[in-house]
Amino acid sequence: MSNDQLLVFLGWCTLINWGLLVFWGVMLLLAKDFTYRMHKLFFDLTIEEFNFVHYKMIGQFKLFFFMFNFTPYIVLRFFI
């Protein structure tokens, strides 16, 4: 895989994962009750557990997004 192909691939991965992160955050901000009710159908969670799990997972997703998508894209784009 050439650097140009890798740059395009990482660019699309970055865009898609950023979109998922924004969608996830918007759903928790604007439709928290709906999201909680949907999860309540499958898992026996209290609202505190629901908040903890989602904010922890958003943090982990953001960390991996920056480590494996955004940073390699920036390095390839501007430094190589």
C-alpha positions in Angstrom: 0.0 0.0 0.0 1.5 3.3 -1.0 1.5 6.4 1.2 -1.1 8.1 -1.0 -3.5 5.1 -0.6 -2.9 5.0 3.1 -3.5 8.7 3.4 -6.9 8.4 1.6 -7.8 5.3 3.7 -6.9 7.1 7.0 -8.7 10.2 5.9 -12.0 8.3 5.3 -11.5 6.4 8.6 -11.0 9.7 10.4 -14.1 11.2 8.9 -16.3 8.2 9.5 -15.1 7.7 13.1 -15.4 11.5 13.9 -19.0 11.3 12.5 -19.8 8.4 14.8 -18.3 10.2 17.8 -20.3 13.3 17.1 -23.5 11.3 16.5 -23.0 9.4 19.8 -22.4 12.7 21.7 -25.5 14.3 20.1 -27.7 11.3 21.0 -26.6 11.5 24.6 -27.1 15.3 24.7 -30.4 15.6 22.9 -32.0 12.2 23.3 -30.7 10.9 26.5 -34.0 9.5 27.8 -34.7 7.8 24.5 -31.2 6.3 24.4 -31.5 5.1 28.0 -34.9 3.5 27.4 -33.5 1.7 24.3 -30.6 0.3 26.4 -32.9 -0.5 29.3 -34.7 -3.0 27.0 -31.6 -5.1 26.6 -29.6 -4.4 29.8 -30.6 -3.9 33.4 -28.8 -0.6 34.0 -29.5 2.2 36.3 -29.2 5.8 34.9 -25.9 6.2 36.9 -24.5 3.0 35.3 -25.7 4.1 31.9 -24.0 7.5 32.2 -20.8 5.9 33.5 -20.6 3.3 30.8 -21.3 5.8 28.0 -19.0 8.5 29.1 -16.2 5.9 29.7 -16.8 4.4 26.3 -16.8 7.9 24.6 -13.5 8.6 26.3 -12.0 5.4 25.1 -13.3 5.8 21.6 -11.9 9.3 21.5 -8.5 8.1 22.7 -8.4 5.3 20.1 -9.7 7.7 17.4 -6.8 10.1 18.0 -4.2 7.4 18.4 -5.1 5.2 15.4 -6.9 7.5 12.9 -6.3 11.2 13.4 -2.6 11.2 14.4 -1.4 8.9 11.7 -3.4 10.9 9.1 -1.8 14.2 10.3 1.7 12.7 10.3 1.3 11.3 6.7 -0.4 14.5 5.5 2.1 17.1 6.8 5.3 15.3 7.7 5.9 12.6 5.1 
